[in-house]
């Protein structure tokens, strides 16, 4: 493993929320290297198909390589089987790959979320290859404990898209206020059967508590 893989890490907060009809994947944008802020515009939510996204936390080089690998694997799956890959199958491919590389590990925590014929879902995938289906919401990274406090307090059954966006932003904002490795703004992706949308910054601002 390269020195970059070991040293450049994203002290991160990522959030996944299942709402009535889709999934929200959201992260902040700070990338850190020890005590150094290495980037203020890190992209931590990636499209792996037109209906499935992945958030990354951990080593930047490791995570970017995994994004490339899962993109290729999902395309091959569709070509070979003549159908779109499911969210669960994409998570399983990542899980198997990470499990096979435990002796040369990828330092990552991943969320895989999206919409398929079974509906919306989010999976968490750890560096050892464990994949867990999350029923309602999940958070990873250095600010996740704070984010969970907000998610546990405010999540409700049959939450709407707009409510889920607001909840994701609130959870990230709380983490950013308390975790020095999280900050610099928000990446928010909305995935439904009709769209894979990166929410613009001006729209995200409207969901911040101070703007209400």
C-alpha positions in Angstrom: 0.0 0.0 0.0 1.3 3.5 -0.9 2.2 6.1 1.7 -0.7 8.2 0.4 -3.1 5.4 1.3 -1.9 5.2 4.8 -1.6 9.0 5.6 -4.3 10.8 3.7 -7.5 10.1 5.5 -10.9 11.8 5.6 -11.8 12.5 9.1 -15.4 12.5 8.0 -19.1 12.4 8.8 -21.4 10.6 6.3 -25.1 10.0 6.6 -27.6 7.8 4.8 -31.3 8.1 5.3 -34.1 6.0 3.8 -37.2 8.1 3.2 -40.6 7.3 1.7 -39.6 6.7 -1.9 -35.8 7.0 -1.9 -32.5 7.6 -0.2 -30.5 10.6 1.0 -26.7 10.2 1.0 -24.9 13.2 2.6 -21.4 14.1 3.7 -19.4 17.2 4.7 -16.4 18.2 2.5 -13.3 18.4 4.7 -10.4 16.0 4.0 -7.7 15.9 6.6 -4.1 14.5 6.9 -3.3 14.3 10.6 -4.0 17.8 11.9 -3.7 19.4 8.4 -6.8 20.2 6.4 -5.8 18.7 3.0 -8.9 19.7 1.1 -12.0 21.9 1.7 -13.8 20.5 -1.3 -13.5 16.7 -1.0 -16.1 14.8 -2.9 -17.3 12.0 -0.7 -20.5 10.9 -2.4 -20.0 9.0 -5.7 -22.4 7.6 -8.3 -21.8 3.9 -8.9 -24.8 3.5 -11.2 -27.6 5.8 -12.2 -29.6 4.7 -9.1 -27.0 3.7 -6.6 -24.5 6.0 -4.8 -21.6 5.4 -2.3 -20.2 7.6 0.4 -16.6 7.2 1.5 -14.8 7.7 4.8 -11.2 6.7 5.5 -8.1 6.7 3.3 -8.7 8.8 0.2 -6.6 6.7 -2.2 -8.2 3.5 -1.0 -11.7 4.9 -1.3 -11.1 6.3 -4.8 -9.8 2.9 -6.0 -12.8 1.2 -4.6 -15.1 3.6 -6.4 -13.4 2.7 -9.7 -13.6 -1.0 -9.0 -17.3 -1.0 -8.1 -18.1 1.1 -11.1 -16.6 -1.5 -13.4 -18.2 -4.4 -11.5 -21.7 -2.9 -11.7 -21.3 -2.3 -15.5 -20.1 -5.9 -16.0 -23.0 -7.2 -14.0 -25.5 -5.3 -16.2 -23.8 -6.5 -19.4 -23.7 -10.1 -18.3 -27.1 -10.4 -16.8 -29.0 -7.9 -18.9 -30.5 -6.1 -15.8 -29.6 -3.4 -13.4 -27.7 -4.4 -10.3 -29.5 -4.2 -7.0 -28.3 -2.1 -4.1 -27.8 -5.3 -2.0 -25.8 -6.9 -4.8 -23.5 -3.9 -5.2 -22.9 -3.9 -1.4 -22.1 -7.6 -1.6 -19.5 -7.1 -4.3 -17.8 -4.5 -2.2 -18.0 -6.7 0.8 -16.5 -9.7 -0.9 -13.7 -7.6 -2.4 -12.8 -6.1 1.0 -13.0 -9.4 2.7 -10.5 -10.9 0.2 -8.1 -8.1 1.0 -8.1 -8.3 4.8 -4.3 -8.9 4.9 -3.7 -5.8 2.8 -6.6 -3.8 4.0 -8.4 -0.8 2.5 -8.9 1.7 5.3 -12.4 2.7 4.6 -16.0 2.9 5.9 -18.6 2.9 3.1 -22.3 3.5 2.7 -24.0 2.1 -0.4 -27.5 3.4 -1.0 -30.1 3.7 -3.7 -33.2 2.4 -5.3 -34.0 -0.9 -7.1 -37.0 -3.1 -7.8 -37.3 -3.8 -4.1 -37.4 -0.1 -3.1 -34.9 2.2 -1.4 -32.2 0.8 0.9 -28.8 1.7 2.5 -26.0 -0.7 3.5 -22.9 0.0 5.6 -19.7 -1.8 4.5 -16.7 -1.9 6.8 -13.0 -2.4 6.0 -13.2 -6.1 6.9 -15.9 -6.8 4.4 -18.9 -6.7 6.7 -22.1 -5.5 5.0 -25.2 -4.5 7.0 -28.6 -3.5 5.8 -29.6 -0.4 7.7 -33.3 -0.1 8.3 -33.8 3.6 8.5 -30.6 5.6 8.8 -26.9 5.2 9.4 -23.8 7.4 9.9 -20.0 6.7 9.6 -16.8 8.6 10.3 -15.3 10.6 13.0 -18.4 12.7 13.6 -20.9 9.8 13.5 -21.6 9.7 17.2 -22.8 13.3 17.2 -24.8 12.7 14.0 -26.5 9.7 15.5 -27.8 11.8 18.3 -29.7 14.0 15.9 -30.8 11.1 13.7 -32.2 9.1 16.7 -34.0 12.2 18.0 -35.6 13.4 14.8 -36.1 10.4 12.5 -39.8 9.3 12.1 -41.5 6.6 10.1 -42.6 7.5 6.5 -40.3 10.6 6.5 -40.6 12.6 3.3 -37.9 13.6 0.9 -37.8 17.2 2.2 -37.8 16.1 5.8 -35.0 13.6 5.1 -32.8 16.3 3.5 -33.3 18.6 6.4 -32.5 15.8 8.9 -29.3 14.9 7.0 -28.1 18.5 7.0 -29.0 18.9 10.7 -27.0 15.8 11.6 -24.0 16.9 9.5 -24.1 20.4 11.0 -24.2 19.0 14.5 -21.2 16.8 13.8 -19.3 19.7 12.1 -19.7 21.8 15.2 -18.2 19.2 17.4 -15.7 17.2 15.3 -12.6 19.2 14.0 -12.1 16.7 11.2 -15.5 17.5 9.7 -16.5 20.7 8.0 -16.3 23.0 4.9 -19.9 22.5 3.7 -22.2 19.7 2.5 -22.6 17.2 -0.3 -26.2 15.9 -0.5 -27.5 13.4 -3.0 -31.1 12.5 -3.5 -31.8 9.1 -5.1 -35.3 8.1 -6.2 -36.7 5.9 -9.1 -36.8 9.1 -11.2 -33.5 10.9 -10.3 -30.0 10.9 -9.0 -29.5 14.5 -8.0 -26.7 16.4 -6.4 -28.3 19.1 -4.4 -26.8 22.6 -5.2 -25.3 24.6 -2.4 -27.9 27.3 -2.5 -30.6 24.8 -2.0 -28.8 23.1 0.8 -28.5 26.5 2.6 -32.2 26.6 2.8 -32.2 23.5 5.0 -29.7 24.8 7.6 -31.4 25.5 11.0 -30.2 29.1 10.9 -32.1 29.7 7.7 -35.4 28.5 9.1 
